[in-house]
Amino acid sequence: MKAGGLLVTAEGDAFAGVSVGAEGMAVGEVVFNTTMTGYQEVISDPSYAGQLVVMTMPHIGNYGVAEADMQSPAPAAAGLLVRSLTNSPTGWRSEGSYGEFLAAHGLVTLAEIDTRRLTRYIRSKGAMPAAMGSDLSESDLREAAAAAPPMTGLDLASVVSTKEPYRVEAVGERRGLVAAIDLGIKRDILAHLTRLGLEVVVLPSSASSEQILSLEPDGLFLSNGPGDPEPLHEASNALRGVLGKVPVFGICLGHQVLGLALGARTFKLPFGHHGGNHPVRRLGDGRVEITSQNHGFAVDLWSLASSNRPASSGSLASADMLPERVETDFGPVEPTHQNLNDGSLEGLRCLEVPAYSVQYHPEAAPGPHEASALFDRFLELMEV
């Protein structure tokens, strides 16, 4: 018989379900993910460290699990909440059921949660700390949720980052060497880089500019990762020592670190962008791409602008919600991509040094692959 389970938010609201994973309590920021497939990739993405993930897709576990889909050796999310979990998978690649996988990896998971109500709750009140578990009193969970720290100010990248450098060989003929700062790097990112013929040396988030440049890399890649970018002083300072000397490509948290290195500020989004269906407009040609995203913070280019942010009109996102160009210590910078849901910055490029970044995940895993050409642009920038 399944044990009763409960999620209690920092505001004291409770959502009942049943336990289908590991026993015990999990505490973290509760967020929702709108992707329709890729539930295994989602929970093994290090960007979800410290978060309780609500899947808006009602049926989870349909096609089972496979080792090839893991983005890190073990689940990185703090907990998982779903509407319906099946333990009778029908996928031809399946190596077992999702429920067994979750229990084996010790991930606290609740099913039979009203995920529609919970998602609307998060959209209304914002992502916030929460506590969940089975056979625990509501008062104990409420106390744990109230004591949990907010995501703002948390350096989680150093927690999930590699402690020692390691090397990943290129697939096929070697074209060049890339230094990758691991802020929470996914396995599919490394696969994209190595398939392009790039040898990758993965470095800790604390790597200095001297360590990076000593490798004599053809390029520097800044990975995705969890938590607040503002505490990552080592990474942003190291990047300042590299900009202009080595081509730079950043994604997700790496995009935010580039923004900080350029002198911009970041800010917390109300409930973040988590899923595989986020529309992003390329400002250069107006084309819209559907992207995979997972982040709770955004870069504020207006913090570098000479004019004030325009008042919101309440209409759909328009290009004037972003400055056309800003000046930095490394020359002018312009926005390249914009989120069509809320108008926030989704990409930037430096005009006088070889550096660019996007807020989303061009490697997807899971999600659409419309933006994978950004890796080819990295090759062009490195001239390898």
Disulfide bonds with the S-S distance in Angstrom:
none
